[in-house]
Amino acid sequence: VKICGLSTPDTVDAAVRHGASHVGFVFFPPSPRNLSPEQAVGLAQRLPAHVRSVGVYVDPEPALVERAIAAARLSAIQLHRTMPDKAAHLRDRFGVETWAAIAVKTRADLDAAQVFADAADRLVYDAKTPDGAALPGGMGLRFDWALLDGARHPLPWA
């Protein structure tokens, strides 16, 4: 279970206490849960060894990813609105598990996952946000999980 958007010691502690295996730190300034790499340091230090930290980004600059990996000891990066070639570049450059976020509203949206077969390590299916939304996820939306029934997934998914 990954709990995403944690930005305070209390939320990190609650996620750990209730069994999260992964916690997500958002590095995207338009998000109300945005952190700087420096802010993530103290939160990451609260994590026991068995809980992995994931950096959540929207088409990030490599320098930000590098700073956050070093500061928060990230074990994975989750990429929203990031092209496959850039995802592969970040994975190869930093050597961390790379998750491609796929925005889903219809069965046809699942086809977008195919282009990440050689660019990421895992897929994260997330509800597609409304057109014009400032955030690509984390809005409390859901999609019909039945859309995944019988679908061919090019990578392990969550």
C-alpha positions in Angstrom: 0.0 0.0 0.0 1.4 3.4 -1.0 0.1 6.5 0.7 0.9 9.5 -1.4 1.2 13.2 -0.8 2.6 13.1 2.7 4.0 16.4 3.8 4.0 16.4 7.6 5.6 14.3 10.3 2.1 13.4 11.6 1.0 12.0 8.2 4.2 10.1 7.7 3.8 8.5 11.2 0.2 7.6 10.6 1.0 6.0 7.3 3.7 3.9 8.9 1.6 3.0 11.9 -1.2 1.8 9.6 1.0 -0.5 7.5 2.0 1.5 4.4 4.8 -0.3 2.5 5.5 2.9 0.4 5.0 6.6 1.0 4.9 9.2 -1.7 6.5 12.6 -1.5 5.2 15.1 -4.1 7.7 17.3 -5.9 5.4 19.4 -8.1 5.0 23.1 -7.1 1.3 23.4 -8.2 0.3 20.7 -5.7 -0.7 21.8 -2.2 1.4 18.8 -1.0 4.5 19.9 -2.8 7.8 19.5 -1.0 11.3 20.7 -1.8 14.0 18.0 -1.5 15.2 19.7 1.6 11.7 19.5 3.2 11.6 15.8 2.4 14.7 14.9 4.3 13.2 15.0 7.8 10.1 13.1 6.6 12.2 10.4 5.0 14.3 10.1 8.2 11.1 9.0 10.0 10.7 6.0 7.9 11.7 2.5 9.2 13.9 0.5 6.8 10.9 -1.6 5.5 9.0 1.4 4.2 10.1 2.7 0.8 9.9 6.3 -0.3 8.7 7.3 -3.7 9.2 10.7 -5.4 6.1 11.8 -7.3 6.8 14.1 -10.3 5.1 15.7 -13.3 7.5 15.8 -16.3 10.4 16.7 -14.0 13.8 18.2 -14.7 16.6 15.7 -14.0 18.3 18.1 -11.5 15.2 18.0 -9.3 15.0 14.2 -9.4 18.7 14.0 -8.6 18.4 16.4 -5.6 15.3 14.6 -4.2 16.8 11.1 -4.6 19.9 12.2 -2.7 18.0 14.1 0.0 15.1 11.8 0.7 16.8 8.5 -0.2 14.1 7.7 -2.7 13.8 4.1 -3.8 11.5 4.8 -6.7 10.2 7.7 -8.8 6.6 7.9 -10.1 6.3 10.0 -13.3 3.1 11.7 -14.4 2.8 13.3 -17.9 6.3 12.2 -18.8 7.2 10.8 -22.2 8.6 7.3 -22.3 12.0 8.4 -23.6 12.4 10.8 -20.7 11.2 8.1 -18.2 13.9 5.7 -19.6 16.5 8.4 -19.4 15.7 9.1 -15.7 15.7 5.4 -14.9 19.0 4.8 -16.5 20.7 7.9 -15.2 19.6 7.5 -11.5 19.2 3.7 -11.2 16.0 3.8 -9.3 12.8 1.9 -9.9 10.6 4.0 -12.2 6.9 3.9 -12.2 4.9 5.4 -15.1 1.5 6.9 -14.1 -1.2 6.1 -16.6 -4.4 8.3 -16.5 -7.5 6.1 -17.0 -11.1 7.0 -17.7 -11.9 4.5 -20.5 -10.5 1.2 -21.7 -8.8 2.9 -24.6 -6.6 4.9 -22.0 -5.0 1.6 -21.1 -3.3 1.5 -24.5 -1.0 4.4 -23.3 0.7 1.9 -21.0 2.2 -0.1 -23.9 4.7 2.7 -24.7 6.3 2.3 -21.3 7.2 -1.4 -21.7 10.9 -0.6 -22.1 10.9 2.7 -20.3 9.6 2.0 -16.8 9.6 -0.8 -14.2 6.0 -0.5 -13.0 2.7 1.1 -14.0 0.5 3.1 -11.7 -3.1 3.4 -13.0 -4.7 6.6 -11.7 -8.0 8.3 -12.5 -7.8 10.7 -15.3 -8.4 14.3 -14.1 -10.7 16.7 -15.9 -9.5 18.6 -18.9 -7.7 21.7 -17.7 -7.0 20.4 -14.2 -3.7 21.8 -12.8 -2.9 18.5 -11.1 -2.6 15.1 -13.0 -3.7 13.1 -10.0 -4.2 13.2 -6.2 -7.7 14.7 -6.6 -9.6 12.0 -4.9 -11.0 10.7 -8.2 -11.5 7.1 -9.0 -12.0 5.1 -12.2 -13.9 1.9 -12.9 -11.3 -0.8 -11.9 -13.4 -3.3 -14.0 -11.7 -1.6 -17.0 -8.5 -3.5 -16.1 -10.3 -6.9 -16.3 -8.7 -8.9 -19.1 -6.4 -6.1 -20.1 -2.8 -6.9 -21.2 -0.4 -5.0 -19.0 3.2 -4.6 -20.3 4.6 -4.2 -16.8 3.6 -5.1 -13.2 1.0 -2.6 -12.1 -0.7 -1.0 -9.1 
